[in-house]
Amino acid sequence: MKITGVELRRIAMPLVAPFRTSFGTETTREVLLVRVVTADAEGWGECVAMAEPRYSSEYADGAADVLRRFLIPVLPGQADAQAAGRAMEPFKGHRMAKAALETAVLDAQLRARGESFGSFLGASRDRVPCGVSVGIMDSVPELLDAVTGYVEEGYLRIKLKIEPGWDLAPVRAVRERFGEDLLLQVDANAAYTLADAHHLARLDEFGLLLVEQPLADDDLVQHARLAKLMRTPICLDESIESAAHAAAAISLGACSIVNVKPGRVGGYLEARRIHELCRAHGVAVWCGGMLETGLGRAANVALAALPGFILPGDTSGSGRYYATDITPPFVLDDGHLPVPAGAGLGVDPVPEILREVTVSAEWIAL
């Protein structure tokens, strides 16, 4: 498959409501899209790096720069996704940039041969159960109103963002309002230290599915110590950047659940490797989200349909974040989203919407 050129397109998508986590608040999602053009097809990838390096060291401007200067120029003359991955391997880090380019190459590759993302990855279902991530609010009543809305929409699992000073009270309020039957989990985005272990252990009384990334992303050892002090399962997110990291975490006992975000781990091929590793070790996985547009959501839904993804993911409907998505919207149906069956990602940007939200576009000929 000969690649003739790559487009880097920046878009700005206003969120339907501010999304606050322990590392900041987003009101607009600045997204870097990658479009790969071949003689037979074109493919899309979405870079999930944020505008600022808060979730990780990567950020959108940096991703665009490394793609432009290093990753795109080394693409082989005849490239498939695996060949593209090998070509990018000598460059350290920048997994979100690599993931976007690999995804675009894979999308073009699969479109050319008429195969869907789900079929290629090994999906075992044609729809996936969906959860929703609820940001930090200004008050508990505001939080309860938000959760009520998501429960009424049909979401099967609620995830609450927490941080020091916003943890026990909101979790208790949600559990008391909605009862023990609500699937409930929390996400700290590395906001605590091991000194908070006894405080975090108080979350055990709420019957949570898991507590996600309570401690620093680079400290598997302390997560292993915390796991021994809590009944609630520890799930790792930011700590897992590869299958090797997942293997180390499992060996240390640092987690019993893994949140797989393809952008964070370098792409869908590595995400599938993590899925296979965790499944072999009896470790549950679920698909996280980074406020993706319909392009990234389509690929995530396909990944979440693999057999080891036994927990509802953050694969929310388009309307959770965007009033108007750049693709036909993903709409929740009985708490589930359908796995696209068309070739490649199975969705395409709507041209007029894409033009409206585009900030800049750059064509790189190969």
C-alpha positions in Angstrom: 0.0 0.0 0.0 1.7 3.1 -1.2 1.1 6.3 0.8 1.0 9.4 -1.3 0.6 12.0 1.5 -0.5 12.8 5.0 -2.7 15.6 6.2 -2.5 17.1 9.7 -5.7 18.8 10.5 -6.4 20.8 13.7 -10.0 21.2 14.8 -11.6 22.8 17.9 -14.7 21.2 19.4 -16.7 23.0 22.1 -17.8 20.7 24.9 -21.5 20.7 25.9 -20.3 21.3 29.5 -17.0 21.9 31.2 -15.2 18.7 32.1 -13.1 18.9 35.3 -10.6 16.4 36.6 -7.9 16.6 39.2 -5.5 17.9 36.6 -7.6 20.7 35.1 -10.8 21.8 33.3 -11.6 21.5 29.6 -14.3 23.6 27.9 -13.1 23.1 24.3 -11.4 20.0 22.9 -8.5 20.9 20.6 -8.0 17.8 18.4 -5.3 16.9 15.9 -6.6 14.6 13.1 -4.3 12.6 10.8 -5.5 11.7 7.3 -3.4 9.2 5.3 -4.0 9.0 1.5 -3.0 6.1 -0.6 -3.7 5.1 -4.2 -6.6 2.9 -3.1 -8.1 4.6 0.0 -7.7 7.2 2.7 -7.7 6.6 6.4 -8.2 8.7 9.6 -6.6 8.8 12.9 -7.3 10.9 16.0 -4.5 12.1 18.3 -5.8 12.2 21.9 -3.1 14.5 23.2 -4.6 17.4 25.1 -3.8 21.1 24.4 -1.5 21.1 27.5 0.8 18.4 28.9 -1.4 17.7 32.0 -2.7 14.1 31.5 0.7 13.1 30.2 3.8 14.7 28.8 2.3 14.9 25.3 0.3 17.8 24.0 -1.3 18.6 20.6 1.3 21.0 19.3 4.1 18.7 20.2 2.4 15.8 18.6 2.0 17.7 15.4 5.7 18.7 15.4 7.0 15.1 16.0 4.6 13.8 13.3 5.8 16.5 10.8 9.5 16.3 11.5 10.1 12.6 12.4 7.3 10.1 12.1 5.7 10.9 8.8 9.1 11.2 6.9 10.1 7.6 7.9 7.0 5.9 6.6 8.0 3.1 4.3 7.2 3.4 0.6 4.9 0.4 0.9 3.4 0.7 4.3 0.8 -1.2 6.3 0.1 -0.5 10.0 2.7 -3.0 11.3 5.4 -1.6 8.9 4.5 1.9 10.0 4.9 0.9 13.7 8.3 -0.6 13.1 9.5 2.5 11.2 8.4 4.7 14.2 9.9 2.5 16.9 13.4 4.1 17.0 11.8 7.4 18.2 11.3 7.4 22.0 7.9 8.1 23.5 5.3 10.2 21.7 2.8 7.3 21.8 -0.2 9.5 21.1 1.3 10.8 17.9 2.4 7.3 16.9 -1.1 6.0 17.6 -2.8 8.6 15.5 -0.5 7.8 12.5 -0.7 4.1 12.9 -4.5 4.3 13.2 -4.8 6.3 10.0 -2.6 3.9 8.1 -4.6 0.9 9.5 -7.9 2.6 8.5 -6.7 3.1 4.9 -5.4 -0.5 4.8 -8.6 -2.0 6.0 -10.8 0.3 3.8 -8.8 -0.9 0.8 -9.5 -4.5 1.5 -13.1 -4.0 2.8 -12.4 -5.2 6.3 -13.8 -3.6 9.5 -11.8 -2.4 12.5 -13.7 -4.8 14.7 -13.1 -7.8 12.5 -9.4 -7.0 12.2 -8.9 -6.6 16.0 -10.9 -9.7 16.8 -14.2 -8.3 18.1 -16.6 -10.9 19.5 -19.7 -8.7 19.8 -21.7 -6.3 17.6 -22.4 -3.9 20.4 -20.7 -2.9 23.6 -22.0 -1.8 27.1 -21.3 1.8 27.9 -20.3 3.8 31.0 -19.9 7.5 31.5 -17.2 9.6 33.2 -18.5 12.4 35.4 -16.2 15.3 36.1 -15.6 17.1 39.4 -18.6 19.4 40.2 -19.0 22.6 42.3 -21.4 20.9 44.6 -22.9 17.5 45.6 -26.4 18.5 44.4 -25.0 19.4 41.0 -23.3 16.0 40.9 -26.4 14.2 41.8 -28.4 16.0 39.1 -25.7 15.1 36.5 -25.6 11.4 37.5 -29.4 11.3 37.5 -29.4 12.5 33.9 -26.9 9.8 32.8 -28.7 7.0 34.6 -31.9 8.1 32.9 -30.1 8.1 29.5 -29.3 4.4 30.2 -25.6 4.4 31.0 -24.7 1.1 32.6 -21.9 2.3 34.8 -21.0 5.6 36.4 -17.4 6.8 36.9 -16.8 9.7 39.3 -13.6 11.8 39.0 -12.2 12.4 42.5 -9.4 14.4 44.1 -8.4 15.3 47.7 -11.4 17.1 49.2 -13.8 15.7 46.6 -14.0 12.0 47.3 -15.8 10.4 50.2 -18.7 12.8 50.3 -19.7 12.7 46.6 -19.2 9.0 46.4 -21.4 8.4 49.5 -24.1 10.8 48.1 -24.2 8.9 44.8 -24.3 5.5 46.4 -27.1 6.6 48.8 -29.1 8.2 46.1 -28.9 5.3 43.6 -28.3 2.3 45.7 -26.1 -0.8 45.6 -27.3 -1.9 42.1 -25.6 1.0 40.4 -22.2 0.0 38.9 -20.0 2.8 40.3 -16.2 3.4 40.2 -13.9 6.4 40.8 -10.9 7.9 39.0 -8.2 9.9 40.8 -5.9 10.7 37.8 -2.9 10.2 40.2 -4.1 12.9 42.6 -3.1 11.0 45.9 0.1 9.6 47.5 0.6 6.5 49.6 0.3 8.8 52.7 -3.4 8.9 51.8 -3.8 5.1 51.9 -6.0 4.9 55.0 -8.2 7.7 53.7 -8.5 5.9 50.3 -9.3 2.7 52.1 -12.5 4.3 53.4 -13.8 4.0 49.8 -14.1 0.3 50.5 -17.5 0.8 52.2 -19.1 1.9 49.0 -18.9 -1.3 47.0 -17.0 0.2 44.1 -16.0 -1.7 41.0 -12.5 -0.2 41.2 -10.5 2.9 42.1 -8.6 4.1 39.0 -5.0 5.4 39.1 -5.0 6.7 42.7 -1.2 7.3 42.9 1.6 8.6 40.6 1.8 7.2 37.1 5.5 6.2 37.5 5.1 4.3 40.8 4.0 0.7 40.4 5.6 -0.3 43.7 3.4 2.0 45.8 0.3 0.9 43.9 1.2 -2.6 44.9 1.5 -1.6 48.6 -1.9 0.3 48.4 -3.5 -2.8 46.7 -2.7 -4.8 49.9 -4.4 -2.1 52.1 -7.7 -1.9 50.1 -10.5 -4.3 49.3 -11.5 -2.2 46.3 -9.6 -3.4 43.2 -6.9 -1.1 41.9 -7.1 -0.2 38.2 -4.2 1.4 36.4 -4.5 4.0 33.6 -1.7 6.5 33.2 0.9 3.9 34.5 0.3 1.5 31.6 2.0 2.7 28.4 2.7 -0.6 26.8 2.2 -4.4 27.2 5.6 -4.4 29.0 4.3 -2.0 31.6 1.1 -4.1 32.0 3.2 -7.2 32.6 5.3 -5.5 35.2 2.2 -4.1 37.0 0.6 -7.6 37.0 3.8 -9.2 38.3 4.1 -6.7 41.1 0.5 -7.0 42.1 0.0 -3.3 41.4 -3.4 -3.7 39.8 -6.1 -6.3 39.1 -7.8 -4.3 36.4 -6.3 -2.3 33.4 -7.8 0.7 31.6 -6.7 0.4 28.0 -6.5 3.7 26.1 -5.1 3.1 22.7 -3.6 6.6 22.3 -1.8 6.3 25.6 -0.2 2.9 24.7 0.8 3.8 21.1 -2.0 2.5 19.1 -4.6 -0.3 18.6 -2.0 -3.0 17.8 -0.4 -2.5 21.2 -3.8 -2.2 22.8 -4.6 -5.6 21.5 -1.4 -7.0 22.9 -2.3 -5.6 26.3 -5.8 -7.2 26.0 -4.2 -10.6 25.2 -1.7 -10.3 28.0 -4.3 -9.4 30.6 -6.7 -12.0 29.4 -4.0 -14.7 29.7 -3.4 -13.6 33.3 -7.1 -13.3 34.3 -6.9 -9.5 34.6 -10.0 -7.5 33.6 -9.6 -4.8 31.0 -11.9 -2.0 29.9 -11.6 0.7 27.2 -11.0 4.3 28.5 -11.8 7.5 26.7 -10.2 10.8 26.0 -13.2 12.8 24.9 -12.8 11.5 21.3 -14.8 12.6 18.3 -16.7 10.0 16.3 -13.5 8.9 14.6 -11.7 7.9 17.8 -15.0 6.6 19.3 -15.5 4.3 16.3 -12.1 2.7 16.9 -12.6 2.5 20.7 -16.0 0.8 20.3 -14.4 -1.8 18.0 -11.6 -2.4 20.6 -14.1 -2.7 23.4 -15.9 -5.5 21.6 -12.9 -7.8 22.1 -13.7 -10.7 24.5 -11.5 -9.6 27.4 -13.2 -6.3 27.8 -15.7 -7.4 30.4 -16.4 -4.1 32.1 -18.3 -1.2 30.5 -15.9 1.4 29.1 -15.9 5.2 28.8 -17.3 4.7 25.3 -20.1 7.2 25.8 -22.4 8.5 23.1 -21.4 11.5 21.1 -23.9 13.7 22.9 -22.0 13.3 26.2 -19.4 15.7 25.0 -20.4 17.3 21.7 -23.6 19.0 20.5 -22.5 18.1 17.0 -19.9 15.5 16.3 -17.8 15.5 13.1 -19.2 12.1 12.2 -22.8 10.9 12.3 -23.4 10.7 16.0 -23.0 7.6 18.2 -26.3 7.2 20.0 -26.8 5.1 23.1 -29.4 2.3 22.7 -30.3 0.4 25.9 -27.0 1.3 27.4 -25.0 0.1 24.4 -23.3 1.4 21.3 -23.1 -0.5 18.0 -19.8 -1.7 16.7 -19.4 -0.1 13.2 -19.5 -2.8 10.5 -18.3 -0.8 7.5 -14.8 -1.0 6.1 -12.0 0.5 8.3 -13.4 2.7 11.0 -16.8 2.4 9.4 -17.5 6.1 9.8 -16.4 9.2 7.9 -16.3 12.9 8.8 -19.2 15.0 7.6 -17.5 17.4 5.2 -19.4 20.6 6.1 -19.1 20.0 9.8 -15.4 19.2 9.5 -14.8 22.5 7.6 -16.7 24.4 10.2 -14.6 23.2 13.1 -11.2 23.2 11.3 -8.6 25.6 12.6 -5.8 24.7 10.2 -4.8 21.9 7.8 -1.3 21.0 6.4 -0.6 18.6 3.6 2.7 16.6 3.6 3.4 14.9 0.3 5.4 11.6 0.3 
